[in-house]
Amino acid sequence: MANGNPIPYKIFLTENEIPSFWYNLRADMKNKCAPLLNPETHKPMTSAELEKVFCKELVRQELDDTTRLIPIPEEIRDFYHMYRPSPVVRAYCLEKAIGTPAHIYYKFEGNNTSGSHKLNSAIAQAFYAKKQGLIGVTTETGAGQWGTALAMSCAYLGLDLKVFMVKISYEQKPGRKEVMRTYGADVTPSPSTTTNVGRRILEAFPGTNGSLGCAISEAVEYATTHEGYRYVLGSVLNQVALHQSIIGLEAKAALDKYNVRPDIIIGCAGGGSNLAGLIAPFMGEKINGMSDAKFIAVEPASCPSFTRGSFAYDYCDTGKVCPLAKMYTVGSQFIPSPNHAGGLRFHGMSPILSQLYHDGMLEARSVEQTSVFEAAEFFARTEGILPAPESSHAIRVAIDEAMKCKKTGKEKDILFGLTGTGYFDLSSYRKFNDGEMSDSIPTDEEIAKALTQLPQVE
Ligand SMILES: *Cc1c(COP(=O)(O)O)cnc(C)c1O
């Protein structure tokens, strides 16, 4: 009960309550993120340099760390109306199954064909590309959610799309590729022979399965060598965190209706975009002394950027063509073990989240994939939704926190981000169901070795 009303299973906003501004958390951060650096000169990237790679308006958003509220253009809001607002769900069935006095809420972003939150930024980035008069955009995709989200957005706006898809995902998730092609995208397995950097990587590592960092290098090269194209990225960047603030703004507006103020907010962290978006308005309150909520980033033990990485300038890609970002990283040459099924494989982390973690505003946990899939199975059986493996990292820690409440008898309010659904991850679920899934945790030597490749920035 809150305000005398019982809290429903689903808290919906009305369409009119879809936020009309994105919230730029950087404006409220006490310590700003370090600037992006030119990978050759190590000088801060200028707008002009960034505009060779990214769309103009997105560069402006990337560099803006002072404007708190940025209006969402009408055209983007129209698209948001097709699949938003997304519900906040009170996980009554999960609470009961755990036997916890905690109240568990999740914000569900899987109600669209891409199956994840990535559509929130894809439509924004495609819109600004179109507005600039470009022919098309290029990008990378790992598991395929980002590529699908961008394909949907480009189809809607009439833009061409070239996707470089990590080779192992291209082979293991042919369904994803077909969805992208259905929306008109051109999909190439990466590394490929269509770019210089792809050829170079193939030569150095014949038979490689590819990696996100490598696909990024290829997509950037294609964009910068083809007139009328720019590159877009689905995570890590400040602009993506900005667009994803819609998740947190909606979640906060919904919970405010019932006077619920979450004590613990949990999200999975790959490049950090959903988590940065989910926590944004709540973290803003914490920074301004209006809340003492606890924030937890959950990452895979097989790619532990926060919990075992360094806070340093690093390349965002394997080919070392992208700007350097100061972030928690396990090194741009780090490639997680191929038996890692759970996504979240990027070597670095959002500079915004990295700064917050460095400043002690955010905690991080790493979890092993078998325990992630156990949590996924428990969640599917109690709450009904088949979760994406990525999202299940957050579920794992939400359950762990609810178990702690069971021991202490504390009635905490826990909010987590359920970023998407797992229909395209059934081969991973098969491994888990057949008892073939194992955990692979990099050794200290492996991480130390990848970290020796960090650029030497003065
Ligand atoms: C891409 C993805 C993630 C991880 O990306 P972030 O940028 O860290 O949010 C998490 N969940 C799902 C379902 C995804 O598709």
The ligand as an SDF file (V2000), in Angstrom:
LIG
                    3D

 15 15  0  0  0  0  0  0  0  0999 V2000
   22.8540   -4.4390  -25.3170 C   0  0  0  0  0  0  0  0  0  0  0  0
   22.1050   -4.9900  -24.1950 C   0  0  0  0  0  0  0  0  0  0  0  0
   22.5430   -4.8170  -22.8730 C   0  0  0  0  0  0  0  0  0  0  0  0
   23.8440   -4.1620  -22.4950 C   0  0  0  0  0  0  0  0  0  0  0  0
   24.0790   -2.8960  -22.9860 O   0  0  0  0  0  0  0  0  0  0  0  0
   24.2460   -1.6290  -22.0440 P   0  0  0  0  0  0  0  0  0  0  0  0
   24.7300   -0.5720  -22.9570 O   0  0  0  0  0  0  0  0  0  0  0  0
   25.1880   -1.9760  -20.9640 O   0  0  0  0  0  0  0  0  0  0  0  0
   22.9000   -1.3300  -21.5280 O   0  0  0  0  0  0  0  0  0  0  0  0
   21.7620   -5.2920  -21.8530 C   0  0  0  0  0  0  0  0  0  0  0  0
   20.6180   -5.9480  -22.0990 N   0  0  0  0  0  0  0  0  0  0  0  0
   20.1630   -6.1570  -23.3560 C   0  0  0  0  0  0  0  0  0  0  0  0
   18.8910   -6.9000  -23.5470 C   0  0  0  0  0  0  0  0  0  0  0  0
   20.8860   -5.6710  -24.4380 C   0  0  0  0  0  0  0  0  0  0  0  0
   20.4290   -5.8660  -25.6660 O   0  0  0  0  0  0  0  0  0  0  0  0
  1  2  1  0
  2  3  1  0
  2 14  2  0
  3  4  1  0
  3 10  2  0
  4  5  1  0
  5  6  1  0
  6  7  2  0
  6  8  1  0
  6  9  1  0
 10 11  1  0
 11 12  2  0
 12 13  1  0
 12 14  1  0
 14 15  1  0
M  END
$$$$
